[in-house]
């Protein structure tokens, strides 16, 4: 599912049968047909073309948000877990403060400060993801920093940067792929939620959440307007969740199935 959704989205400029922004009022709200496999919307735009193009916006925004959240959260967790003290206290209080806000409310606060738009939505979702990465990397660092090989490296005179880079970071990054996949599915869904509220990609730029919002008023008249982006969003989120579950089973030795005797 992940490969299909990502492949179709990345190849959207070459796969879209029509211009996703081209309006054709005489053909508005047309049901699915050979010319328009997923029908048309209220402005006569091809729904299939907009679903494919909207996938690029949603997946790119979700991926950029995960990169931003991990890029800030992981170094913050490493620093707090390794050095501890006041840095750990202050850093974790900031993380705890971010976690007191519901994810959607925190994203709305960020967007209210910078205005609506795809970049602002990406920054808002990235801010929501920082606490999860920070707490995970900090907890793993607290465990690894007391191991004998870290104590031996410190006794041999290795610098803090060398210990973090050579001994701690490889052990911390092991569980991160599972967190990344779970965060990516949540980021795609969060971006769609913000676009549904009109705070993400602005018309006429297509996005899955924006398309669902446009289909709300004509849901019983033209359900095909919601089926296309809804199924694409469902498959994307479900696919990344299944990938995360598979990686967790693969990387966690305690969850691996032992062969039958």
C-alpha distance (Angstrom), angle and dihedral (degrees) to the residues before:
residue distance angle dihedral
X1 . . .
X2 3.79 . .
X3 3.79 93.1 .
X4 3.80 92.9 47.1
X5 3.80 95.4 47.7
X6 3.80 94.2 43.4
X7 3.79 93.0 43.6
X8 3.79 93.8 50.7
X9 3.80 91.4 45.5
X10 3.80 95.3 48.5
X11 3.79 92.1 46.5
X12 3.80 93.0 44.6
X13 3.84 95.7 114.2
X14 3.81 89.2 60.3
X15 3.81 98.2 35.7
X16 3.80 103.0 46.3
X17 3.84 108.7 106.8
X18 3.82 92.1 -155.7
X19 3.76 140.1 22.2
X20 3.84 103.9 -83.8
X21 3.81 91.2 -145.1
X22 3.83 98.0 43.8
X23 3.81 111.2 112.0
X24 3.79 122.8 -148.2
X25 3.84 108.6 178.5
X26 3.84 95.8 -176.1
X27 3.83 88.6 61.4
X28 3.81 96.7 44.6
X29 3.82 118.2 143.5
X30 3.78 93.9 6.7
X31 3.83 114.1 165.8
X32 3.80 120.4 -120.5
X33 3.77 113.1 -63.1
X34 3.82 138.0 159.4
X35 3.82 89.4 -89.4
X36 3.82 93.3 46.3
X37 3.84 107.9 26.0
X38 3.82 92.4 -172.3
X39 3.80 97.1 31.2
X40 3.80 128.3 -119.6
X41 3.79 133.8 -74.9
X42 3.79 130.9 -125.8
X43 3.80 92.0 -73.3
X44 3.79 95.1 45.8
X45 3.80 94.1 -104.6
X46 3.79 118.0 149.8
X47 3.82 108.7 -102.9
X48 3.81 94.6 -155.6
X49 3.80 92.0 54.9
X50 3.79 90.9 48.4
X51 3.81 92.4 48.2
X52 3.80 91.3 52.5
X53 3.79 93.5 45.4
X54 3.80 92.2 42.2
X55 3.79 89.8 55.8
X56 3.80 89.3 63.8
X57 3.80 91.2 54.5
X58 3.81 95.4 45.0
X59 3.80 97.1 43.8
X60 3.80 94.7 42.4
X61 3.79 91.6 48.7
X62 3.80 91.8 46.8
X63 3.81 92.9 47.1
X64 3.80 92.8 47.6
X65 3.80 90.3 48.9
X66 3.82 91.2 52.8
X67 3.81 91.3 48.5
X68 3.81 90.3 50.1
X69 3.80 93.6 46.3
X70 3.80 93.4 47.4
X71 3.81 92.6 41.8
X72 3.80 90.7 58.9
X73 3.80 102.0 28.5
X74 3.81 99.4 49.1
X75 3.84 97.1 51.4
X76 3.80 89.4 43.6
X77 3.80 91.6 52.5
X78 3.80 92.2 45.4
X79 3.80 92.4 51.5
X80 3.80 94.5 45.5
X81 3.79 93.8 46.1
X82 3.81 95.9 44.9
X83 3.80 102.8 42.7
X84 3.80 98.3 27.1
X85 3.78 118.0 174.9
X86 3.77 119.5 88.5
X87 3.79 92.4 -14.2
X88 3.80 90.5 57.6
X89 3.79 92.1 45.2
X90 3.80 95.3 49.3
X91 3.80 95.1 40.0
X92 3.78 94.5 50.0
X93 3.80 92.2 45.3
X94 3.79 88.5 56.7
X95 3.81 89.7 48.6
X96 3.80 91.2 47.5
X97 3.79 89.0 50.1
X98 3.79 91.0 53.6
X99 3.79 90.7 48.3
X100 3.80 92.5 54.5
X101 3.81 88.8 70.2
X102 3.80 118.6 75.8
X103 3.79 109.0 -110.8
X104 3.80 95.6 -114.2
X105 3.80 92.4 45.5
X106 3.81 91.4 51.4
X107 3.79 90.0 50.1
X108 3.80 90.3 49.7
X109 3.81 90.3 51.5
X110 3.80 91.3 52.6
X111 3.80 92.4 47.9
X112 3.80 91.8 46.3
X113 3.81 88.1 58.3
X114 3.81 96.4 48.1
X115 3.81 104.0 23.8
X116 3.83 131.7 -116.2
X117 3.78 123.5 -53.5
X118 3.80 141.8 104.9
X119 3.81 94.5 -85.9
X120 3.78 91.6 48.1
X121 3.81 90.9 48.3
X122 3.81 90.0 50.7
X123 3.81 91.1 50.9
X124 3.80 91.0 47.4
X125 3.81 93.7 51.4
X126 3.82 90.3 44.7
X127 3.81 90.1 54.5
X128 3.80 89.6 52.2
X129 3.83 90.9 53.8
X130 3.82 97.2 49.9
X131 3.84 97.3 83.5
X132 3.80 94.1 53.6
X133 3.79 94.0 52.2
X134 3.81 92.3 42.2
X135 3.80 94.7 52.1
X136 3.80 93.3 44.8
X137 3.81 95.1 49.7
X138 3.81 92.1 43.4
X139 3.80 93.0 52.1
X140 3.79 92.1 49.2
X141 3.81 91.6 46.5
X142 3.80 91.7 52.4
X143 3.80 88.9 56.7
X144 3.79 97.8 43.7
X145 3.81 98.4 44.4
X146 3.82 91.6 66.1
X147 3.81 94.1 52.2
X148 3.81 119.2 114.5
X149 3.80 95.8 -114.8
X150 3.81 90.8 56.2
X151 3.80 91.8 48.2
X152 3.80 89.7 48.1
X153 3.81 92.1 50.5
X154 3.79 90.3 50.4
X155 3.83 91.2 48.3
X156 3.81 89.7 52.2
X157 3.80 90.2 57.0
X158 3.81 101.4 -102.7
X159 3.78 113.7 161.5
X160 3.78 122.1 -114.9
X161 3.79 90.7 -111.0
X162 3.80 91.7 52.7
X163 3.81 92.3 48.0
X164 3.79 92.0 48.9
X165 3.79 93.5 46.8
X166 3.81 99.5 40.0
X167 3.79 106.9 30.2
X168 3.80 110.7 19.2
X169 3.79 105.9 33.3
X170 3.85 95.6 57.1
X171 3.82 90.2 54.1
X172 3.79 93.3 45.0
X173 3.80 95.7 49.4
X174 3.82 92.9 57.0
X175 3.84 96.9 84.2
X176 3.81 93.3 34.4
X177 3.84 96.5 89.2
X178 3.80 89.4 63.7
X179 3.79 90.7 49.3
X180 3.80 90.9 46.4
X181 3.80 94.2 53.9
X182 3.80 92.3 46.6
X183 3.80 90.2 47.3
X184 3.80 91.7 48.6
X185 3.78 93.2 54.9
X186 3.79 89.8 47.7
X187 3.81 91.6 46.5
X188 3.81 93.0 52.7
X189 3.80 90.0 49.4
X190 3.82 92.2 46.1
X191 3.80 91.9 50.0
X192 3.80 89.6 50.3
X193 3.81 89.6 50.1
X194 3.81 92.0 51.9
X195 3.81 91.4 46.5
X196 3.81 89.2 49.4
X197 3.80 88.0 55.9
X198 3.80 90.3 49.5
X199 3.81 94.5 -109.1
X200 3.80 99.5 106.9
X201 3.79 129.4 53.9
X202 3.78 109.0 0.7
X203 3.83 124.7 -134.4
X204 2.94 134.8 -57.7
X205 3.83 87.0 29.4
X206 3.81 105.5 92.2
X207 3.80 122.4 -128.4
X208 3.77 130.7 162.1
X209 3.79 94.4 -115.3
X210 3.79 92.8 46.3
X211 3.79 91.2 49.5
X212 3.80 90.7 52.2
X213 3.78 89.5 51.2
X214 3.82 90.9 51.2
X215 3.81 90.3 50.1
X216 3.80 94.2 51.8
X217 3.81 97.0 87.4
X218 3.82 95.0 46.3
X219 3.79 98.5 36.3
X220 3.81 94.5 124.5
X221 3.81 93.9 38.6
X222 3.81 99.2 45.4
X223 3.83 108.5 13.3
X224 3.81 91.0 166.7
X225 3.81 88.3 75.6
X226 3.82 89.3 67.7
X227 3.80 100.0 32.7
X228 3.80 95.6 66.5
X229 3.82 100.1 51.2
X230 3.80 91.6 33.2
X231 3.81 93.8 56.1
X232 3.82 91.4 43.9
X233 3.81 91.7 51.7
X234 3.81 91.6 45.3
X235 3.80 93.5 50.8
X236 3.80 92.7 46.0
X237 3.81 95.1 50.8
X238 3.80 93.8 41.2
X239 3.79 92.2 47.2
X240 3.80 94.6 52.7
X241 3.81 91.1 45.8
X242 3.80 90.3 53.1
X243 3.81 90.5 47.9
X244 3.80 89.0 52.3
X245 3.80 91.8 50.4
X246 3.78 90.6 49.4
X247 3.80 92.8 49.3
X248 3.80 90.6 48.7
X249 3.79 91.6 53.6
X250 3.80 90.8 44.8
X251 3.81 97.8 47.9
X252 3.81 99.1 37.5
X253 3.83 109.0 77.4
X254 3.81 91.6 -163.1
X255 3.81 91.4 60.4
X256 3.78 97.4 47.7
X257 3.75 115.1 111.7
X258 3.74 113.1 -115.6
X259 3.78 116.6 -135.7
X260 3.78 114.8 -101.6
X261 3.77 115.6 -102.2
